[in-house]
């Protein structure tokens, strides 16, 4: 990483903003009524591939823009996981997390502004919430926790391999593309039960926007579930990064 810590914080803010804007924006296009991606609430036209592409690009593009500045964490689970194994300084964990959450909130506010007429037209409260935050469709917090924990562990393990594997040492942008594809694959393959979040900032920041702002047809913010996409990704990230370190001598 290069540049001052202030530049790194700014990179985390704008990177997370772009992640949420493109990722949750794709969900809004797929879920909300009368958008170009869907003329009915749900996934009738845009489909899950639209959502997966939004999140994949939402991670890949900031990685290319800001990876050399801040390391492109964009995710409190990654920041905490790297601090746990000693490759990121604990003194800068809190500022990273603060700017990541602020970026997620700002990105979601932009989505709300852009899709405002479509929120008014969408009467399905769960579809509206789905453009902000995740939930467990089996109505089981345990299932949600396991899904988010395993998914984040696989994500972090894969990302560590892509960035630190010998094949990509001389071409970091190929690794960035690989991480974007990994995120898209995670959403396609493991996103059925919960969404997924895989990122505390991506869920909690927009959930706060849903709860605090006058979102049309918003219904409940489901705070009883909100701890799952915060705690489970952190646990999963620590497992994933420790597993990589044990087997590949990080």
C-alpha positions as protocol buffer text, in pm:
chain_id: "A"
residue {
  index: 1
  type: UNK
  ca { x: 0 y: 0 z: 0 }
}
residue {
  index: 2
  type: UNK
  ca { x: 116 y: 354 z: -76 }
}
residue {
  index: 3
  type: UNK
  ca { x: 22 y: 704 z: 27 }
}
residue {
  index: 4
  type: UNK
  ca { x: -78 y: 859 z: 358 }
}
residue {
  index: 5
  type: UNK
  ca { x: -324 y: 696 z: 595 }
}
residue {
  index: 6
  type: UNK
  ca { x: -569 y: 974 z: 514 }
}
residue {
  index: 7
  type: UNK
  ca { x: -554 y: 872 z: 146 }
}
residue {
  index: 8
  type: UNK
  ca { x: -610 y: 510 z: 245 }
}
residue {
  index: 9
  type: UNK
  ca { x: -916 y: 604 z: 450 }
}
residue {
  index: 10
  type: UNK
  ca { x: -1053 y: 799 z: 153 }
}
residue {
  index: 11
  type: UNK
  ca { x: -991 y: 499 z: -74 }
}
residue {
  index: 12
  type: UNK
  ca { x: -1183 y: 273 z: 164 }
}
residue {
  index: 13
  type: UNK
  ca { x: -1470 y: 523 z: 174 }
}
residue {
  index: 14
  type: UNK
  ca { x: -1502 y: 562 z: -202 }
}
residue {
  index: 15
  type: UNK
  ca { x: -1431 y: 195 z: -271 }
}
residue {
  index: 16
  type: UNK
  ca { x: -1706 y: 80 z: -35 }
}
residue {
  index: 17
  type: UNK
  ca { x: -1939 y: 344 z: -176 }
}
residue {
  index: 18
  type: UNK
  ca { x: -1885 y: 202 z: -526 }
}
residue {
  index: 19
  type: UNK
  ca { x: -1928 y: -154 z: -402 }
}
residue {
  index: 20
  type: UNK
  ca { x: -2267 y: -78 z: -247 }
}
residue {
  index: 21
  type: UNK
  ca { x: -2375 y: 150 z: -531 }
}
residue {
  index: 22
  type: UNK
  ca { x: -2311 y: -115 z: -797 }
}
residue {
  index: 23
  type: UNK
  ca { x: -2406 y: -418 z: -588 }
}
residue {
  index: 24
  type: UNK
  ca { x: -2721 y: -298 z: -415 }
}
residue {
  index: 25
  type: UNK
  ca { x: -2800 y: -93 z: -723 }
}
residue {
  index: 26
  type: UNK
  ca { x: -2817 y: -416 z: -923 }
}
residue {
  index: 27
  type: UNK
  ca { x: -3051 y: -559 z: -659 }
}
residue {
  index: 28
  type: UNK
  ca { x: -3271 y: -250 z: -685 }
}
residue {
  index: 29
  type: UNK
  ca { x: -3282 y: -287 z: -1064 }
}
residue {
  index: 30
  type: UNK
  ca { x: -3383 y: -653 z: -1026 }
}
residue {
  index: 31
  type: UNK
  ca { x: -3627 y: -620 z: -733 }
}
residue {
  index: 32
  type: UNK
  ca { x: -3808 y: -290 z: -772 }
}
residue {
  index: 33
  type: UNK
  ca { x: -4112 y: -244 z: -989 }
}
residue {
  index: 34
  type: UNK
  ca { x: -4099 y: -90 z: -1337 }
}
residue {
  index: 35
  type: UNK
  ca { x: -3721 y: -67 z: -1360 }
}
residue {
  index: 36
  type: UNK
  ca { x: -3541 y: -161 z: -1681 }
}
residue {
  index: 37
  type: UNK
  ca { x: -3424 y: -480 z: -1509 }
}
residue {
  index: 38
  type: UNK
  ca { x: -3767 y: -586 z: -1385 }
}
residue {
  index: 39
  type: UNK
  ca { x: -4124 y: -482 z: -1453 }
}
residue {
  index: 40
  type: UNK
  ca { x: -4257 y: -673 z: -1148 }
}
residue {
  index: 41
  type: UNK
  ca { x: -4126 y: -703 z: -791 }
}
residue {
  index: 42
  type: UNK
  ca { x: -3893 y: -999 z: -759 }
}
residue {
  index: 43
  type: UNK
  ca { x: -3645 y: -1152 z: -999 }
}
residue {
  index: 44
  type: UNK
  ca { x: -3861 y: -1205 z: -1305 }
}
residue {
  index: 45
  type: UNK
  ca { x: -3646 y: -1030 z: -1563 }
}
residue {
  index: 46
  type: UNK
  ca { x: -3313 y: -907 z: -1427 }
}
residue {
  index: 47
  type: UNK
  ca { x: -3237 y: -1233 z: -1253 }
}
residue {
  index: 48
  type: UNK
  ca { x: -2971 y: -1336 z: -1009 }
}
residue {
  index: 49
  type: UNK
  ca { x: -2697 y: -1304 z: -1271 }
}
residue {
  index: 50
  type: UNK
  ca { x: -2766 y: -930 z: -1285 }
}
residue {
  index: 51
  type: UNK
  ca { x: -2716 y: -909 z: -909 }
}
residue {
  index: 52
  type: UNK
  ca { x: -2402 y: -1125 z: -916 }
}
residue {
  index: 53
  type: UNK
  ca { x: -2253 y: -911 z: -1192 }
}
residue {
  index: 54
  type: UNK
  ca { x: -2321 y: -593 z: -996 }
}
residue {
  index: 55
  type: UNK
  ca { x: -2141 y: -718 z: -688 }
}
residue {
  index: 56
  type: UNK
  ca { x: -1855 y: -872 z: -887 }
}
residue {
  index: 57
  type: UNK
  ca { x: -1789 y: -547 z: -1072 }
}
residue {
  index: 58
  type: UNK
  ca { x: -1853 y: -353 z: -752 }
}
residue {
  index: 59
  type: UNK
  ca { x: -1550 y: -523 z: -598 }
}
residue {
  index: 60
  type: UNK
  ca { x: -1329 y: -555 z: -907 }
}
residue {
  index: 61
  type: UNK
  ca { x: -1341 y: -191 z: -1019 }
}
residue {
  index: 62
  type: UNK
  ca { x: -1250 y: -37 z: -682 }
}
residue {
  index: 63
  type: UNK
  ca { x: -971 y: -295 z: -654 }
}
residue {
  index: 64
  type: UNK
  ca { x: -824 y: -160 z: -977 }
}
residue {
  index: 65
  type: UNK
  ca { x: -876 y: 199 z: -864 }
}
residue {
  index: 66
  type: UNK
  ca { x: -768 y: 183 z: -502 }
}
residue {
  index: 67
  type: UNK
  ca { x: -596 y: -149 z: -439 }
}
residue {
  index: 68
  type: UNK
  ca { x: -247 y: 0 z: -446 }
}
residue {
  index: 69
  type: UNK
  ca { x: -355 y: 276 z: -206 }
}
residue {
  index: 70
  type: UNK
  ca { x: -550 y: 105 z: 72 }
}
residue {
  index: 71
  type: UNK
  ca { x: -532 y: -265 z: -9 }
}
residue {
  index: 72
  type: UNK
  ca { x: -898 y: -246 z: -117 }
}
residue {
  index: 73
  type: UNK
  ca { x: -1046 y: -408 z: 195 }
}
residue {
  index: 74
  type: UNK
  ca { x: -1394 y: -252 z: 157 }
}
residue {
  index: 75
  type: UNK
  ca { x: -1503 y: -498 z: 425 }
}
residue {
  index: 76
  type: UNK
  ca { x: -1458 y: -484 z: 804 }
}
residue {
  index: 77
  type: UNK
  ca { x: -1424 y: -863 z: 812 }
}
residue {
  index: 78
  type: UNK
  ca { x: -1115 y: -844 z: 588 }
}
residue {
  index: 79
  type: UNK
  ca { x: -963 y: -561 z: 792 }
}
residue {
  index: 80
  type: UNK
  ca { x: -1017 y: -745 z: 1122 }
}
residue {
  index: 81
  type: UNK
  ca { x: -902 y: -1078 z: 976 }
}
residue {
  index: 82
  type: UNK
  ca { x: -576 y: -926 z: 852 }
}
residue {
  index: 83
  type: UNK
  ca { x: -519 y: -756 z: 1187 }
}
residue {
  index: 84
  type: UNK
  ca { x: -574 y: -1084 z: 1373 }
}
residue {
  index: 85
  type: UNK
  ca { x: -289 y: -1256 z: 1186 }
}
residue {
  index: 86
  type: UNK
  ca { x: -63 y: -953 z: 1207 }
}
residue {
  index: 87
  type: UNK
  ca { x: -53 y: -822 z: 850 }
}
residue {
  index: 88
  type: UNK
  ca { x: -255 y: -505 z: 922 }
}
residue {
  index: 89
  type: UNK
  ca { x: -192 y: -266 z: 1215 }
}
residue {
  index: 90
  type: UNK
  ca { x: -457 y: -270 z: 1487 }
}
residue {
  index: 91
  type: UNK
  ca { x: -413 y: 106 z: 1533 }
}
residue {
  index: 92
  type: UNK
  ca { x: -579 y: 165 z: 1195 }
}
residue {
  index: 93
  type: UNK
  ca { x: -857 y: -93 z: 1219 }
}
residue {
  index: 94
  type: UNK
  ca { x: -1115 y: 144 z: 1372 }
}
residue {
  index: 95
  type: UNK
  ca { x: -1059 y: 423 z: 1113 }
}
residue {
  index: 96
  type: UNK
  ca { x: -1082 y: 169 z: 830 }
}
residue {
  index: 97
  type: UNK
  ca { x: -1409 y: 33 z: 970 }
}
residue {
  index: 98
  type: UNK
  ca { x: -1556 y: 381 z: 1020 }
}
residue {
  index: 99
  type: UNK
  ca { x: -1482 y: 490 z: 663 }
}
residue {
  index: 100
  type: UNK
  ca { x: -1606 y: 159 z: 521 }
}
residue {
  index: 101
  type: UNK
  ca { x: -1939 y: 199 z: 703 }
}
residue {
  index: 102
  type: UNK
  ca { x: -1968 y: 563 z: 596 }
}
residue {
  index: 103
  type: UNK
  ca { x: -1900 y: 463 z: 235 }
}
residue {
  index: 104
  type: UNK
  ca { x: -2169 y: 195 z: 251 }
}
residue {
  index: 105
  type: UNK
  ca { x: -2419 y: 444 z: 394 }
}
residue {
  index: 106
  type: UNK
  ca { x: -2336 y: 703 z: 126 }
}
residue {
  index: 107
  type: UNK
  ca { x: -2365 y: 446 z: -153 }
}
residue {
  index: 108
  type: UNK
  ca { x: -2706 y: 333 z: -27 }
}
residue {
  index: 109
  type: UNK
  ca { x: -2830 y: 691 z: -1 }
}
residue {
  index: 110
  type: UNK
  ca { x: -2742 y: 739 z: -368 }
}
residue {
  index: 111
  type: UNK
  ca { x: -2938 y: 425 z: -460 }
}
residue {
  index: 112
  type: UNK
  ca { x: -3238 y: 551 z: -263 }
}
residue {
  index: 113
  type: UNK
  ca { x: -3224 y: 883 z: -447 }
}
residue {
  index: 114
  type: UNK
  ca { x: -3185 y: 726 z: -792 }
}
residue {
  index: 115
  type: UNK
  ca { x: -3459 y: 465 z: -747 }
}
residue {
  index: 116
  type: UNK
  ca { x: -3696 y: 681 z: -542 }
}
residue {
  index: 117
  type: UNK
  ca { x: -3996 y: 659 z: -784 }
}
residue {
  index: 118
  type: UNK
  ca { x: -3957 y: 280 z: -802 }
}
residue {
  index: 119
  type: UNK
  ca { x: -3960 y: 246 z: -423 }
}
residue {
  index: 120
  type: UNK
  ca { x: -4298 y: 420 z: -428 }
}
residue {
  index: 121
  type: UNK
  ca { x: -4425 y: 176 z: -690 }
}
residue {
  index: 122
  type: UNK
  ca { x: -4300 y: -137 z: -509 }
}
residue {
  index: 123
  type: UNK
  ca { x: -4546 y: -247 z: -240 }
}
residue {
  index: 124
  type: UNK
  ca { x: -4359 y: -565 z: -141 }
}
residue {
  index: 125
  type: UNK
  ca { x: -4184 y: -472 z: 186 }
}
residue {
  index: 126
  type: UNK
  ca { x: -3939 y: -764 z: 162 }
}
residue {
  index: 127
  type: UNK
  ca { x: -3838 y: -667 z: -192 }
}
residue {
  index: 128
  type: UNK
  ca { x: -3770 y: -314 z: -69 }
}
residue {
  index: 129
  type: UNK
  ca { x: -3560 y: -440 z: 224 }
}
residue {
  index: 130
  type: UNK
  ca { x: -3371 y: -669 z: -13 }
}
residue {
  index: 131
  type: UNK
  ca { x: -3228 y: -365 z: -190 }
}
residue {
  index: 132
  type: UNK
  ca { x: -3076 y: -255 z: 141 }
}
residue {
  index: 133
  type: UNK
  ca { x: -2986 y: -556 z: 351 }
}
residue {
  index: 134
  type: UNK
  ca { x: -2993 y: -936 z: 369 }
}
residue {
  index: 135
  type: UNK
  ca { x: -3216 y: -1185 z: 549 }
}
residue {
  index: 136
  type: UNK
  ca { x: -3239 y: -1560 z: 593 }
}
residue {
  index: 137
  type: UNK
  ca { x: -3508 y: -1700 z: 367 }
}
residue {
  index: 138
  type: UNK
  ca { x: -3541 y: -2018 z: 575 }
}
residue {
  index: 139
  type: UNK
  ca { x: -3628 y: -1798 z: 876 }
}
residue {
  index: 140
  type: UNK
  ca { x: -3336 y: -1947 z: 1067 }
}
residue {
  index: 141
  type: UNK
  ca { x: -3065 y: -1731 z: 1219 }
}
residue {
  index: 142
  type: UNK
  ca { x: -2851 y: -2044 z: 1257 }
}
residue {
  index: 143
  type: UNK
  ca { x: -2875 y: -2117 z: 885 }
}
residue {
  index: 144
  type: UNK
  ca { x: -2797 y: -1754 z: 811 }
}
residue {
  index: 145
  type: UNK
  ca { x: -2494 y: -1759 z: 1040 }
}
residue {
  index: 146
  type: UNK
  ca { x: -2352 y: -2077 z: 889 }
}
residue {
  index: 147
  type: UNK
  ca { x: -2410 y: -1949 z: 535 }
}
residue {
  index: 148
  type: UNK
  ca { x: -2242 y: -1614 z: 598 }
}
residue {
  index: 149
  type: UNK
  ca { x: -1956 y: -1768 z: 796 }
}
residue {
  index: 150
  type: UNK
  ca { x: -1872 y: -2036 z: 540 }
}
residue {
  index: 151
  type: UNK
  ca { x: -1920 y: -1801 z: 247 }
}
residue {
  index: 152
  type: UNK
  ca { x: -1688 y: -1537 z: 392 }
}
residue {
  index: 153
  type: UNK
  ca { x: -1428 y: -1799 z: 484 }
}
residue {
  index: 154
  type: UNK
  ca { x: -1425 y: -1925 z: 124 }
}
residue {
  index: 155
  type: UNK
  ca { x: -1414 y: -1568 z: -7 }
}
residue {
  index: 156
  type: UNK
  ca { x: -1118 y: -1464 z: 209 }
}
residue {
  index: 157
  type: UNK
  ca { x: -930 y: -1790 z: 146 }
}
residue {
  index: 158
  type: UNK
  ca { x: -980 y: -1744 z: -228 }
}
residue {
  index: 159
  type: UNK
  ca { x: -883 y: -1377 z: -225 }
}
residue {
  index: 160
  type: UNK
  ca { x: -565 y: -1449 z: -30 }
}
residue {
  index: 161
  type: UNK
  ca { x: -473 y: -1714 z: -285 }
}
residue {
  index: 162
  type: UNK
  ca { x: -540 y: -1482 z: -578 }
}
residue {
  index: 163
  type: UNK
  ca { x: -338 y: -1192 z: -443 }
}
residue {
  index: 164
  type: UNK
  ca { x: -53 y: -1394 z: -292 }
}
residue {
  index: 165
  type: UNK
  ca { x: -35 y: -1687 z: -531 }
}
residue {
  index: 166
  type: UNK
  ca { x: 281 y: -1695 z: -745 }
}
residue {
  index: 167
  type: UNK
  ca { x: 91 y: -1690 z: -1073 }
}
residue {
  index: 168
  type: UNK
  ca { x: -39 y: -1336 z: -1014 }
}
residue {
  index: 169
  type: UNK
  ca { x: 261 y: -1176 z: -842 }
}
residue {
  index: 170
  type: UNK
  ca { x: 361 y: -984 z: -1152 }
}
residue {
  index: 171
  type: UNK
  ca { x: 10 y: -886 z: -1265 }
}
residue {
  index: 172
  type: UNK
  ca { x: -207 y: -767 z: -982 }
}
residue {
  index: 173
  type: UNK
  ca { x: -491 y: -659 z: -1214 }
}
residue {
  index: 174
  type: UNK
  ca { x: -545 y: -1020 z: -1317 }
}
residue {
  index: 175
  type: UNK
  ca { x: -587 y: -1099 z: -948 }
}
residue {
  index: 176
  type: UNK
  ca { x: -835 y: -809 z: -920 }
}
residue {
  index: 177
  type: UNK
  ca { x: -1039 y: -957 z: -1204 }
}
residue {
  index: 178
  type: UNK
  ca { x: -1020 y: -1293 z: -1031 }
}
residue {
  index: 179
  type: UNK
  ca { x: -1157 y: -1149 z: -707 }
}
residue {
  index: 180
  type: UNK
  ca { x: -1445 y: -987 z: -896 }
}
residue {
  index: 181
  type: UNK
  ca { x: -1526 y: -1321 z: -1056 }
}
residue {
  index: 182
  type: UNK
  ca { x: -1497 y: -1489 z: -716 }
}
residue {
  index: 183
  type: UNK
  ca { x: -1751 y: -1249 z: -566 }
}
residue {
  index: 184
  type: UNK
  ca { x: -1989 y: -1306 z: -857 }
}
residue {
  index: 185
  type: UNK
  ca { x: -1950 y: -1683 z: -819 }
}
residue {
  index: 186
  type: UNK
  ca { x: -2016 y: -1659 z: -445 }
}
residue {
  index: 187
  type: UNK
  ca { x: -2338 y: -1466 z: -504 }
}
residue {
  index: 188
  type: UNK
  ca { x: -2452 y: -1714 z: -770 }
}
residue {
  index: 189
  type: UNK
  ca { x: -2361 y: -2031 z: -583 }
}
residue {
  index: 190
  type: UNK
  ca { x: -2398 y: -1943 z: -213 }
}
residue {
  index: 191
  type: UNK
  ca { x: -2633 y: -1646 z: -228 }
}
residue {
  index: 192
  type: UNK
  ca { x: -2956 y: -1843 z: -218 }
}
residue {
  index: 193
  type: UNK
  ca { x: -3006 y: -1871 z: 160 }
}
residue {
  index: 194
  type: UNK
  ca { x: -2922 y: -1514 z: 267 }
}
residue {
  index: 195
  type: UNK
  ca { x: -2839 y: -1280 z: -16 }
}
residue {
  index: 196
  type: UNK
  ca { x: -2547 y: -1296 z: 78 }
}
residue {
  index: 197
  type: UNK
  ca { x: -2375 y: -1018 z: 276 }
}
residue {
  index: 198
  type: UNK
  ca { x: -2018 y: -1149 z: 329 }
}
residue {
  index: 199
  type: UNK
  ca { x: -1946 y: -799 z: 456 }
}
residue {
  index: 200
  type: UNK
  ca { x: -2069 y: -626 z: 776 }
}
residue {
  index: 201
  type: UNK
  ca { x: -2051 y: -276 z: 623 }
}
residue {
  index: 202
  type: UNK
  ca { x: -2245 y: -377 z: 312 }
}
residue {
  index: 203
  type: UNK
  ca { x: -2535 y: -496 z: 531 }
}
residue {
  index: 204
  type: UNK
  ca { x: -2537 y: -283 z: 847 }
}
residue {
  index: 205
  type: UNK
  ca { x: -2474 y: 53 z: 677 }
}
residue {
  index: 206
  type: UNK
  ca { x: -2766 y: 20 z: 431 }
}
residue {
  index: 207
  type: UNK
  ca { x: -2985 y: -134 z: 704 }
}
residue {
  index: 208
  type: UNK
  ca { x: -2935 y: 184 z: 908 }
}
residue {
  index: 209
  type: UNK
  ca { x: -3040 y: 388 z: 604 }
}
residue {
  index: 210
  type: UNK
  ca { x: -3352 y: 170 z: 571 }
}
residue {
  index: 211
  type: UNK
  ca { x: -3437 y: 218 z: 938 }
}
residue {
  index: 212
  type: UNK
  ca { x: -3369 y: 589 z: 973 }
}
residue {
  index: 213
  type: UNK
  ca { x: -3483 y: 742 z: 644 }
}
residue {
  index: 214
  type: UNK
  ca { x: -3845 y: 766 z: 518 }
}
residue {
  index: 215
  type: UNK
  ca { x: -3813 y: 486 z: 263 }
}
residue {
  index: 216
  type: UNK
  ca { x: -4145 y: 426 z: 84 }
}
residue {
  index: 217
  type: UNK
  ca { x: -4312 y: 90 z: 159 }
}
residue {
  index: 218
  type: UNK
  ca { x: -4020 y: -13 z: 377 }
}
residue {
  index: 219
  type: UNK
  ca { x: -4179 y: -230 z: 645 }
}
residue {
  index: 220
  type: UNK
  ca { x: -3952 y: -380 z: 912 }
}
residue {
  index: 221
  type: UNK
  ca { x: -3571 y: -348 z: 909 }
}
residue {
  index: 222
  type: UNK
  ca { x: -3551 y: -691 z: 1083 }
}
residue {
  index: 223
  type: UNK
  ca { x: -3302 y: -588 z: 1349 }
}
residue {
  index: 224
  type: UNK
  ca { x: -3345 y: -928 z: 1514 }
}
residue {
  index: 225
  type: UNK
  ca { x: -3139 y: -1072 z: 1225 }
}
residue {
  index: 226
  type: UNK
  ca { x: -2896 y: -782 z: 1182 }
}
residue {
  index: 227
  type: UNK
  ca { x: -2624 y: -929 z: 1408 }
}
residue {
  index: 228
  type: UNK
  ca { x: -2580 y: -1230 z: 1178 }
}
residue {
  index: 229
  type: UNK
  ca { x: -2432 y: -1050 z: 872 }
}
residue {
  index: 230
  type: UNK
  ca { x: -2205 y: -857 z: 1109 }
}
residue {
  index: 231
  type: UNK
  ca { x: -2066 y: -1131 z: 1332 }
}
residue {
  index: 232
  type: UNK
  ca { x: -2067 y: -1430 z: 1094 }
}
residue {
  index: 233
  type: UNK
  ca { x: -1851 y: -1266 z: 822 }
}
residue {
  index: 234
  type: UNK
  ca { x: -1593 y: -1162 z: 1083 }
}
residue {
  index: 235
  type: UNK
  ca { x: -1574 y: -1518 z: 1218 }
}
residue {
  index: 236
  type: UNK
  ca { x: -1557 y: -1654 z: 863 }
}
residue {
  index: 237
  type: UNK
  ca { x: -1282 y: -1411 z: 763 }
}
residue {
  index: 238
  type: UNK
  ca { x: -1064 y: -1513 z: 1058 }
}
residue {
  index: 239
  type: UNK
  ca { x: -1119 y: -1881 z: 973 }
}
residue {
  index: 240
  type: UNK
  ca { x: -1042 y: -1827 z: 605 }
}
residue {
  index: 241
  type: UNK
  ca { x: -727 y: -1624 z: 656 }
}
residue {
  index: 242
  type: UNK
  ca { x: -593 y: -1856 z: 929 }
}
residue {
  index: 243
  type: UNK
  ca { x: -657 y: -2158 z: 707 }
}
residue {
  index: 244
  type: UNK
  ca { x: -458 y: -1998 z: 427 }
}
residue {
  index: 245
  type: UNK
  ca { x: -178 y: -1906 z: 666 }
}
residue {
  index: 246
  type: UNK
  ca { x: -156 y: -2259 z: 812 }
}
residue {
  index: 247
  type: UNK
  ca { x: -137 y: -2436 z: 478 }
}
residue {
  index: 248
  type: UNK
  ca { x: 55 y: -2182 z: 271 }
}
residue {
  index: 249
  type: UNK
  ca { x: 281 y: -2011 z: 529 }
}
residue {
  index: 250
  type: UNK
  ca { x: 141 y: -1658 z: 490 }
}
